């Protein structure tokens, strides 16, 4: 992410954090509690495990992770979001305020890597490069869980999903102005890829057991596992 775009994103999410972000996200994301539980469902409960969360936001996932792990590293671009996260979670978190595309960790550092409603802000090229990095950061057998906004690659089905979603948020109290604001936010900050593209990119990194474990409107959870191969090491050197 270039510096100008990074600043725009940072300012946007710092402002959102100061304006009742949690109230907003529970209202605007269908079945948000279900999203949280499905994101955590496939994370192994292993004593002494290490977890990385990319784009932790205000810490809703992080808070739940703290119940199953005491060695968690979180990354987010927004200082204000990280303040909210820190208030909810264990004081023993390792907190990194940085663009997730700029961070680096040693190979085989984490047992699990999680990202929820964050990676869709990256360009498709950045997504692919980040998935390659995630593969190397995971220990052999490690799990990557991503819950995010994804399309179907079918315009008809995406239009139906979009209409259902607009009906949903209208029932939650959104008016035409709210929908316009959300549409403008998406236009400026969202780069949404399809489920098939995510599947292909993860497969190209040599992730195995790639599964869609939850779908609700445009929101999708994918769980996959690291296996060891020479291919991923070669691919990573191209970044």
C-alpha positions as CSV (number, residue, x, y, z in Angstrom):
1,X,0.0,0.0,0.0
2,X,1.5,3.4,-1.0
3,X,2.0,6.1,1.6
4,X,-0.9,8.3,0.4
5,X,-3.4,5.4,0.4
6,X,-2.1,4.2,3.7
7,X,-2.7,7.6,5.3
8,X,-6.2,7.7,3.9
9,X,-7.0,4.2,5.3
10,X,-5.5,5.1,8.6
11,X,-7.4,8.3,9.0
12,X,-10.7,6.6,7.9
13,X,-10.4,3.8,10.4
14,X,-9.2,6.1,13.2
15,X,-12.4,8.1,12.7
16,X,-14.6,5.0,12.5
17,X,-13.0,3.7,15.8
18,X,-14.0,6.9,17.6
19,X,-17.6,6.7,16.3
20,X,-19.1,3.6,18.0
21,X,-17.4,1.1,15.7
22,X,-18.6,-1.9,17.6
23,X,-22.3,-0.8,17.5
24,X,-21.9,-0.2,13.8
25,X,-20.3,-3.6,13.0
26,X,-22.9,-5.6,14.9
27,X,-25.6,-3.7,13.1
28,X,-24.2,-3.8,9.6
29,X,-22.7,-7.3,9.4
30,X,-25.4,-10.0,9.2
31,X,-25.2,-12.6,12.0
32,X,-22.0,-11.0,13.4
33,X,-21.8,-13.3,16.5
34,X,-22.1,-16.3,14.1
35,X,-19.3,-14.8,12.0
36,X,-17.1,-14.6,15.2
37,X,-17.9,-18.2,16.3
38,X,-17.3,-19.6,12.9
39,X,-14.0,-17.8,12.5
40,X,-12.8,-19.4,15.8
41,X,-14.3,-22.8,15.4
42,X,-11.4,-24.4,13.5
43,X,-8.6,-22.9,15.5
44,X,-6.8,-25.7,17.4
45,X,-6.7,-25.4,21.2
46,X,-3.0,-26.3,21.7
47,X,-1.2,-25.4,24.9
48,X,1.8,-23.1,24.2
49,X,0.5,-22.2,20.7
50,X,1.2,-18.8,19.0
51,X,-1.4,-16.9,17.1
52,X,-1.1,-13.9,14.7
53,X,-4.1,-11.8,13.9
54,X,-3.9,-9.5,10.9
55,X,-6.2,-6.5,10.9
56,X,-7.5,-7.0,14.4
57,X,-9.6,-3.8,14.4
58,X,-11.3,-3.2,17.7
59,X,-10.4,-6.6,19.1
60,X,-13.7,-8.6,18.8
61,X,-11.9,-11.7,17.5
62,X,-8.9,-11.0,19.6
63,X,-10.9,-11.0,22.8
64,X,-12.1,-14.5,22.0
65,X,-8.7,-15.6,21.0
66,X,-7.4,-14.6,24.5
67,X,-9.7,-17.3,26.0
68,X,-7.8,-20.0,24.1
69,X,-4.2,-18.7,23.8
70,X,-1.9,-16.5,25.9
71,X,0.6,-15.7,23.1
72,X,-1.1,-13.5,20.6
73,X,0.4,-10.9,18.2
74,X,-2.0,-8.4,16.6
75,X,-1.4,-6.1,13.7
76,X,-3.5,-3.1,12.6
77,X,-2.9,0.2,10.8
78,X,-5.2,2.2,13.1
79,X,-3.9,3.4,16.5
80,X,-7.5,4.1,17.6
81,X,-8.6,0.6,16.7
82,X,-5.7,-0.8,18.7
83,X,-6.6,1.3,21.7
84,X,-10.1,-0.4,21.7
85,X,-8.5,-3.8,21.2
86,X,-6.1,-3.3,24.1
87,X,-9.0,-2.3,26.4
88,X,-10.9,-5.6,25.7
89,X,-8.0,-8.0,25.7
90,X,-5.1,-9.5,27.7
91,X,-2.4,-7.0,28.7
92,X,0.1,-9.6,27.4
93,X,-0.8,-9.0,23.7
94,X,2.0,-8.1,21.3
95,X,0.6,-5.1,19.5
96,X,2.0,-3.9,16.1
97,X,0.6,-0.7,14.6
98,X,1.5,-1.2,11.0
99,X,0.1,-1.9,7.5
100,X,-0.2,-5.7,7.4
101,X,1.6,-5.7,4.0
102,X,4.7,-4.2,5.6
103,X,5.1,-6.5,8.6
104,X,7.6,-9.5,8.5
105,X,8.1,-12.4,10.8
106,X,10.5,-15.3,11.0
107,X,9.6,-18.5,9.1
108,X,7.5,-21.0,11.1
109,X,6.6,-18.5,13.8
110,X,2.9,-19.2,14.3
111,X,0.6,-22.1,14.8
112,X,-2.5,-20.2,13.6
113,X,-3.0,-17.0,11.6
114,X,-6.4,-15.3,11.6
115,X,-7.8,-12.3,9.6
116,X,-11.4,-11.1,9.8
117,X,-12.9,-8.4,7.6
118,X,-9.6,-6.8,6.7
119,X,-7.8,-8.3,3.7
120,X,-10.5,-7.1,1.3
121,X,-8.9,-3.6,1.6
122,X,-5.8,-4.8,-0.2
123,X,-5.3,-5.0,-3.9
124,X,-5.5,-8.4,-5.5
125,X,-1.7,-8.4,-6.0
126,X,-1.2,-7.5,-2.3
127,X,-3.6,-10.3,-1.2
128,X,-1.6,-12.9,-3.2
129,X,1.8,-11.7,-1.8
130,X,0.4,-11.6,1.7
131,X,-0.9,-15.2,1.4
132,X,2.6,-16.3,0.4
133,X,4.0,-14.6,3.5
134,X,1.4,-16.1,5.7
135,X,2.3,-19.6,4.4
136,X,6.0,-19.1,5.4
137,X,5.1,-17.6,8.8
138,X,3.0,-20.6,9.7
139,X,4.6,-23.7,11.3
140,X,4.2,-26.9,9.3
141,X,0.6,-28.1,9.8
142,X,-0.4,-24.6,10.9
143,X,-3.9,-23.2,10.2
144,X,-4.9,-20.0,8.3
145,X,-8.4,-18.7,8.8
146,X,-9.8,-15.8,6.8
147,X,-13.3,-14.4,7.1
148,X,-13.9,-11.6,4.7
149,X,-16.1,-10.0,2.0
150,X,-16.0,-12.1,-1.2
151,X,-18.1,-12.3,-4.3
152,X,-19.3,-15.3,-6.4
153,X,-18.1,-14.2,-9.9
154,X,-21.7,-14.5,-10.9
155,X,-23.2,-11.1,-11.5
156,X,-26.8,-12.3,-11.1
157,X,-26.1,-14.0,-7.8
158,X,-24.0,-11.1,-6.6
159,X,-26.9,-8.7,-7.4
160,X,-29.3,-10.9,-5.5
161,X,-26.9,-11.0,-2.5
162,X,-26.5,-7.2,-2.7
163,X,-30.3,-6.7,-2.7
164,X,-30.7,-9.1,0.3
165,X,-28.0,-7.3,2.2
166,X,-29.5,-3.8,1.6
167,X,-32.8,-5.2,2.8
168,X,-31.1,-6.6,5.9
169,X,-29.4,-3.3,6.8
170,X,-32.6,-1.4,6.1
171,X,-34.4,-3.6,8.7
172,X,-31.5,-2.8,11.1
173,X,-32.4,0.9,10.8
174,X,-30.3,2.1,7.9
175,X,-31.8,4.8,5.7
176,X,-30.9,5.9,2.2
177,X,-28.2,8.2,3.6
178,X,-26.6,5.3,5.5
179,X,-26.6,3.1,2.5
180,X,-25.1,5.9,0.4
181,X,-22.3,6.3,3.0
182,X,-21.7,2.6,3.1
183,X,-21.6,2.5,-0.7
184,X,-19.1,5.4,-0.8
185,X,-16.9,3.7,1.8
186,X,-16.9,0.5,-0.2
187,X,-16.0,2.4,-3.4
188,X,-13.0,4.1,-1.7
189,X,-11.6,1.4,0.5
190,X,-12.8,-2.1,-0.7
191,X,-11.2,-4.2,-3.3
192,X,-13.4,-7.3,-3.2
193,X,-12.2,-10.6,-4.8
194,X,-14.3,-13.7,-5.4
195,X,-14.3,-16.9,-3.4
196,X,-12.8,-18.7,-6.4
197,X,-10.0,-16.2,-6.6
198,X,-9.2,-16.7,-2.9
199,X,-9.3,-20.4,-3.3
200,X,-6.9,-20.3,-6.3
201,X,-4.5,-17.9,-4.6
202,X,-4.3,-20.1,-1.5
203,X,-3.9,-23.2,-3.6
204,X,-1.1,-21.5,-5.6
205,X,0.7,-21.0,-2.2
206,X,0.4,-24.7,-1.6
207,X,-2.1,-24.5,1.2
208,X,-4.1,-27.7,1.6
209,X,-7.5,-28.7,2.9
210,X,-9.0,-25.4,1.7
211,X,-12.6,-25.2,2.7
212,X,-15.4,-22.7,2.7
213,X,-16.8,-23.2,6.3
214,X,-19.3,-20.3,6.5
215,X,-21.1,-18.1,3.9
216,X,-23.6,-15.4,4.7
217,X,-24.4,-12.8,2.0
218,X,-20.9,-11.6,0.8
219,X,-19.2,-12.7,4.0
220,X,-17.2,-16.0,3.8
221,X,-14.9,-18.0,6.0
222,X,-12.1,-20.0,4.5
223,X,-10.0,-22.4,6.5
224,X,-6.8,-24.0,5.1
225,X,-3.6,-25.7,6.4
226,X,0.1,-25.4,5.6
227,X,1.9,-28.3,4.1
228,X,5.6,-28.2,3.3
229,X,6.8,-28.0,-0.3
230,X,9.7,-26.4,-2.3
231,X,7.2,-24.6,-4.5
232,X,6.1,-22.0,-1.8
233,X,9.8,-21.2,-1.0
234,X,10.5,-20.5,-4.7
235,X,7.3,-18.5,-5.1
236,X,8.1,-16.3,-2.0
237,X,11.5,-15.4,-3.4
238,X,9.7,-13.7,-6.3
239,X,8.0,-11.1,-4.0
